[in-house]
Amino acid sequence: MSFRTTIKILLSLVVLTTTHSFALDISQLQQAEYSSGKLLGKLKYKRLNEASGIARSSRDNQVFWIINDGGDKPFIYAIDKTGKHLGRYFITGTDNRDWEDITSFSKDGKHFLIIADTGDNNSEHKDSFLWVIKEPELSKYNHKKLNTIKLEQRIRFRYQDGPRDCESIAVDIKNDRILLLSKRTVPAVMYQLPLSPNPKKRLLIATPIAELTEIPQPDFLFILKNIFLGRYASQPTAMDISPDGKELAVLTYSYGYIYQLENGQWEQALTKKPKVFEFPKLSQAEALSFDSDNDILITSEQRPAPIYLLQKQSTSKVIK
C-alpha cells in the first residue's frame, strides 16, 4: 500500500469518527418526537475517559451513573446532567473485563444497578457476566476516602446460539426480565434473561426474542466510501426503556431509533419499523439513557465527551 493511499484511508477514518457524515437511507422511517439535541455540558472527571454506558438513578432524578469501558478498575461514577462529578464507588468482588453498559431498576422498594460485562469484539468468550449491585446512597458518600460497595449478585450466562458482542442492556421490569441487544450481527438480535433467576442456577442461557430487521443498514457503496467504520454505522451501542415503560431507544453510531411497546410485549414491536432521531456530532456515540421526564441523554466514549439532551416533543413528521 502506497504512502498516499495510507494517508487517504487515515483521513477518511478521521472524517467518519469526528463528523456526522452518515448517509444511510432513512427515508421510509418517521421522525421520532425528540428534539435534535441541547448541549448540557461535558464529562468533567478526568478518569471518565472512555464512557461506555449511562443510567438514570432510580433514587434521585438529578443523578446518573456512568461506567468506563474495559481497562478501568471496577468503578461506577455518579454525575449530574451537566457532567459534574458527584462521586465514585469501587465494586468489590468483581472486575472490568469489558464493561459496555449499565442500567437501573427498582424492585420491592429497593434500588439496583446492573453492569454489563458483555463486550466481546471477536465473539470468543464462552461466558458473559452481569454484575448486580444495590444503588449507592450519595448522601452517605465520603469524599475523603475510597468508597466501596459490595457485589449483590453475579449473573453468569451464555447465548443460546453462541458467543455474541453486546453493548446494550435494559430492564423490562413489567416482564421481570433483562434485555440484551447484540452488536456485529446483522440484523441485531434481542435476547432475554430472567431478572430474578433461581439462585441455585450457576449458568443461565440468554434466549433470542426478536430480530431488529428494520434498522437501515449501510450498502456496499456506503461501506466503500467509509472504509474503516462504514460497516459499523448501524450497529447498536446502547439502549434504554423509558420510565413510563412505553418506549425503547436504541443508539447506533449513525442514528437513534425508537420502538413503541405493543400489547405489553416487546417481541412484536421490535420487528416493526422504528421511528428515527438524529443527534449532534459525537466522535463515538456509545452511551444513552432516558431521564425521569422521558427525555434522552447521550454522550460519547471518546473525549471530549459532551452530554446532549434530546427533549420529547408532541408531534412527529416524516423525514425528507
C-alpha positions as CSV (number, residue, x, y, z in Angstrom):
1,M,0.0,0.0,0.0
2,S,1.4,3.4,-1.0
3,F,2.0,6.2,1.4
4,R,-0.6,8.4,-0.3
5,T,-3.2,5.6,-0.1
6,T,-2.5,5.1,3.6
7,I,-2.9,8.9,4.2
8,K,-6.3,8.9,2.3
9,I,-7.5,6.0,4.4
10,L,-6.5,7.6,7.7
11,L,-8.2,10.8,6.6
12,S,-11.4,9.0,5.8
13,L,-11.3,7.5,9.3
14,V,-10.8,10.9,10.9
15,V,-13.7,12.3,9.0
16,L,-16.0,9.4,9.8
17,T,-15.3,9.5,13.5
18,T,-15.4,13.2,14.0
19,T,-18.4,14.3,11.9
20,H,-21.9,13.1,11.5
21,S,-21.2,12.2,7.8
22,F,-23.5,9.2,7.5
23,A,-26.0,9.0,4.6
24,L,-28.0,5.9,5.4
25,D,-31.4,5.6,3.8
26,I,-33.9,6.5,6.5
27,S,-36.5,7.9,4.1
28,Q,-39.0,5.3,5.0
29,L,-38.9,6.0,8.7
30,Q,-40.9,8.5,10.7
31,Q,-39.1,11.0,12.8
32,A,-39.3,10.3,16.5
33,E,-40.8,13.0,18.7
34,Y,-37.5,14.2,20.0
35,S,-35.5,17.5,19.6
36,S,-32.2,17.4,17.8
37,G,-30.2,17.9,21.0
38,K,-29.2,20.5,23.5
39,L,-25.7,20.7,24.9
40,L,-25.9,20.4,28.7
41,G,-22.2,20.1,29.5
42,K,-19.2,17.7,29.3
43,L,-17.9,14.8,31.4
44,K,-15.6,16.7,33.7
45,Y,-13.9,14.0,35.7
46,K,-10.7,13.0,34.0
47,R,-10.9,9.4,35.0
48,L,-14.1,9.1,32.9
49,N,-12.1,8.8,29.7
50,E,-14.0,6.0,27.9
51,A,-17.6,6.3,28.9
52,S,-19.4,3.2,27.5
53,G,-22.7,3.3,29.4
54,I,-25.0,5.7,31.4
55,A,-28.1,5.1,33.5
56,R,-30.5,7.3,35.4
57,S,-30.7,6.8,39.2
58,S,-33.9,5.4,40.5
59,R,-33.2,7.1,43.8
60,D,-32.6,10.7,42.6
61,N,-33.9,12.3,39.4
62,Q,-30.8,14.5,39.3
63,V,-28.2,11.7,39.4
64,F,-26.9,9.5,36.6
65,W,-24.5,6.5,36.9
66,I,-21.8,6.0,34.3
67,I,-19.0,3.5,33.6
68,N,-15.8,3.2,31.6
69,D,-15.1,0.6,29.0
70,G,-12.7,-2.3,29.7
71,G,-9.4,-1.4,31.2
72,D,-10.7,0.6,34.1
73,K,-10.9,-0.8,37.6
74,P,-14.4,-1.8,38.7
75,F,-15.7,1.7,39.4
76,I,-19.0,3.3,38.9
77,Y,-19.2,7.1,38.7
78,A,-22.0,9.4,39.7
79,I,-22.7,12.6,37.6
80,D,-25.4,15.2,37.2
81,K,-26.9,16.2,33.8
82,T,-24.1,18.7,33.1
83,G,-21.4,16.1,33.6
84,K,-20.3,17.3,37.1
85,H,-18.6,14.6,39.1
86,L,-20.5,13.6,42.2
87,G,-18.6,10.6,43.4
88,R,-17.3,7.1,42.5
89,Y,-17.6,3.7,44.1
90,F,-15.4,0.7,43.8
91,I,-17.3,-2.6,43.5
92,T,-15.7,-5.4,45.5
93,G,-15.8,-9.0,44.2
94,T,-15.8,-8.1,40.5
95,D,-13.5,-6.8,37.7
96,N,-13.9,-4.9,34.4
97,R,-13.1,-7.3,31.6
98,D,-15.1,-5.3,29.0
99,W,-17.9,-3.3,30.6
100,E,-20.2,-1.9,27.9
101,D,-23.5,-0.7,29.5
102,I,-25.2,0.0,32.8
103,T,-28.9,0.1,33.7
104,S,-31.0,0.7,36.8
105,F,-34.3,-0.6,38.2
106,S,-36.3,-0.7,41.4
107,K,-38.0,-3.7,42.8
108,D,-39.8,-4.3,46.1
109,G,-38.8,-0.8,47.3
110,K,-35.1,-1.4,46.6
111,H,-32.9,0.3,44.0
112,F,-30.4,-1.6,41.9
113,L,-27.8,-1.2,39.1
114,I,-26.7,-3.8,36.6
115,I,-23.3,-3.5,34.9
116,A,-23.0,-5.5,31.6
117,D,-19.6,-7.1,31.3
118,T,-20.7,-8.3,27.8
119,G,-18.2,-6.8,25.4
120,D,-16.8,-9.4,23.0
121,N,-15.5,-7.9,19.8
122,N,-14.3,-11.2,18.4
123,S,-17.2,-13.3,19.8
124,E,-14.8,-15.6,21.6
125,H,-15.9,-15.5,25.3
126,K,-17.9,-18.6,26.2
127,D,-19.4,-16.8,29.2
128,S,-20.6,-13.3,29.8
129,F,-21.4,-11.6,33.1
130,L,-23.9,-9.1,34.6
131,W,-22.9,-7.5,37.9
132,V,-25.9,-6.5,40.1
133,I,-25.4,-4.1,43.0
134,K,-27.6,-2.0,45.2
135,E,-27.6,1.6,44.1
136,P,-25.4,3.6,46.4
137,E,-26.8,6.4,48.5
138,L,-24.9,9.5,47.5
139,S,-25.9,11.3,50.7
140,K,-23.5,8.9,52.5
141,Y,-20.6,9.5,50.1
142,N,-17.3,10.3,51.8
143,H,-15.1,12.5,49.5
144,K,-12.0,11.8,51.7
145,K,-11.7,8.1,51.2
146,L,-12.3,5.2,48.7
147,N,-15.9,4.4,48.8
148,T,-16.8,0.7,48.2
149,I,-19.9,-1.2,47.5
150,K,-20.3,-5.0,47.6
151,L,-21.5,-7.1,44.8
152,E,-25.1,-8.2,45.3
153,Q,-25.3,-10.8,42.6
154,R,-23.2,-12.2,39.7
155,I,-25.2,-13.4,36.7
156,R,-23.1,-15.8,34.5
157,F,-24.7,-16.6,31.2
158,R,-24.2,-17.8,27.6
159,Y,-26.1,-17.0,24.5
160,Q,-28.3,-19.8,23.1
161,D,-26.7,-19.5,19.7
162,G,-23.1,-18.9,20.6
163,P,-20.9,-16.0,21.8
164,R,-22.0,-12.5,21.0
165,D,-20.8,-9.0,21.4
166,C,-23.3,-6.9,23.3
167,E,-23.1,-3.2,24.3
168,S,-26.8,-2.6,25.1
169,I,-28.9,-3.8,28.0
170,A,-32.2,-2.7,29.7
171,V,-34.5,-4.0,32.3
172,D,-38.0,-4.8,31.2
173,I,-39.5,-4.6,34.7
174,K,-43.1,-5.4,33.7
175,N,-42.0,-8.8,32.4
176,D,-39.3,-9.4,35.0
177,R,-36.5,-9.8,32.6
178,I,-33.3,-8.3,31.3
179,L,-32.9,-7.5,27.6
180,L,-29.6,-7.7,25.8
181,L,-29.1,-6.5,22.2
182,S,-26.3,-7.9,20.0
183,K,-23.8,-5.9,18.2
184,R,-21.9,-7.0,15.0
185,T,-24.8,-9.2,13.9
186,V,-27.0,-8.2,11.0
187,P,-29.8,-7.9,11.9
188,A,-29.2,-7.1,15.6
189,V,-30.8,-9.7,17.9
190,M,-32.6,-9.1,21.1
191,Y,-32.1,-11.6,23.9
192,Q,-33.7,-12.1,27.3
193,L,-32.6,-13.3,30.7
194,P,-34.7,-13.6,33.9
195,L,-34.4,-10.6,36.2
196,S,-35.0,-12.9,39.2
197,P,-33.3,-16.2,38.3
198,N,-33.2,-19.2,40.6
199,P,-30.2,-18.5,42.8
200,K,-29.2,-22.2,42.6
201,K,-28.7,-21.9,38.8
202,R,-25.0,-21.2,38.2
203,L,-25.3,-20.7,34.5
204,L,-28.2,-19.0,32.6
205,I,-29.0,-19.1,28.9
206,A,-29.9,-15.9,27.0
207,T,-32.6,-16.7,24.5
208,P,-33.5,-14.7,21.4
209,I,-36.9,-13.0,21.3
210,A,-36.7,-10.8,18.2
211,E,-34.5,-9.6,15.3
212,L,-34.4,-5.9,14.6
213,T,-34.7,-6.2,10.9
214,E,-35.9,-2.6,10.2
215,I,-32.8,-0.7,11.2
216,P,-31.4,0.7,7.9
217,Q,-28.1,-0.9,7.0
218,P,-25.1,0.5,5.1
219,D,-24.9,-0.7,1.5
220,F,-21.8,-1.6,-0.4
221,L,-21.1,2.0,-1.7
222,F,-21.5,3.4,1.7
223,I,-19.0,1.0,3.2
224,L,-16.6,1.6,0.3
225,K,-16.8,5.3,0.9
226,N,-16.2,4.9,4.7
227,I,-13.6,2.1,4.6
228,F,-12.8,1.6,8.3
229,L,-16.1,2.2,10.1
230,G,-18.8,2.2,7.5
231,R,-19.9,-1.3,8.2
232,Y,-20.4,-0.5,11.8
233,A,-22.6,2.6,11.2
234,S,-25.9,0.9,12.2
235,Q,-24.7,-1.3,15.0
236,P,-26.3,-0.9,18.4
237,T,-24.1,0.7,21.1
238,A,-26.7,1.4,23.8
239,M,-30.3,1.2,24.7
240,D,-32.8,2.0,27.4
241,I,-36.5,1.7,28.2
242,S,-38.3,4.9,29.1
243,P,-39.5,5.4,32.7
244,D,-43.2,5.0,31.6
245,G,-42.2,1.7,30.0
246,K,-43.7,2.6,26.6
247,E,-40.6,3.3,24.5
248,L,-37.3,1.6,23.9
249,A,-34.5,3.7,22.5
250,V,-31.6,2.1,20.6
251,L,-28.4,4.1,19.9
252,T,-26.1,3.4,16.9
253,Y,-23.1,5.4,15.6
254,S,-25.3,7.0,12.9
255,Y,-28.8,7.5,14.3
256,G,-31.1,6.6,17.2
257,Y,-34.3,4.6,16.9
258,I,-37.4,4.5,19.0
259,Y,-39.6,1.4,19.4
260,Q,-43.1,1.7,20.9
261,L,-44.5,-1.0,23.2
262,E,-47.3,-3.1,21.8
263,N,-49.7,-5.2,23.9
264,G,-47.4,-5.2,26.9
265,Q,-44.7,-7.1,24.9
266,W,-41.6,-6.0,23.0
267,E,-41.4,-9.1,20.7
268,Q,-43.8,-7.7,18.1
269,A,-42.7,-4.1,18.4
270,L,-39.1,-4.8,17.7
271,T,-39.8,-6.4,14.4
272,K,-41.6,-3.3,13.0
273,K,-40.2,-0.1,11.6
274,P,-38.9,2.1,14.4
275,K,-39.0,5.9,14.4
276,V,-35.7,7.6,13.9
277,F,-33.9,10.5,15.7
278,E,-30.8,12.4,14.9
279,F,-28.3,13.7,17.4
280,P,-25.4,16.2,17.3
281,K,-21.9,15.2,16.3
282,L,-20.2,12.7,18.5
283,S,-16.9,11.0,17.9
284,Q,-18.2,7.7,19.2
285,A,-21.8,7.6,20.4
286,E,-21.9,4.7,22.9
287,A,-24.0,5.8,26.0
288,L,-27.7,6.6,26.2
289,S,-30.3,6.9,29.0
290,F,-33.8,8.3,29.4
291,D,-34.2,10.7,32.3
292,S,-37.2,10.9,34.6
293,D,-39.1,13.1,32.1
294,N,-38.8,10.6,29.2
295,D,-36.2,12.8,27.6
296,I,-32.9,11.2,26.3
297,L,-29.3,11.8,27.3
298,I,-26.5,10.8,25.0
299,T,-22.7,11.0,25.5
300,S,-19.6,9.7,23.8
301,E,-16.9,7.2,24.6
302,Q,-14.2,9.5,23.2
303,R,-13.1,12.7,25.0
304,P,-14.0,15.4,25.0
305,A,-17.4,13.8,25.8
306,P,-20.3,16.3,25.6
307,I,-23.7,15.5,27.1
308,Y,-26.7,16.2,24.9
309,L,-30.4,16.3,26.0
310,L,-33.0,15.3,23.4
311,Q,-36.3,16.5,24.6
312,K,-39.6,14.7,24.0
313,Q,-41.8,16.6,21.6
314,S,-45.6,16.4,21.0
315,T,-45.6,16.0,17.2
316,S,-43.9,13.9,14.5
317,K,-43.2,14.2,10.8
318,V,-41.7,12.2,8.0
319,I,-38.0,12.8,7.3
320,K,-37.5,14.1,3.8
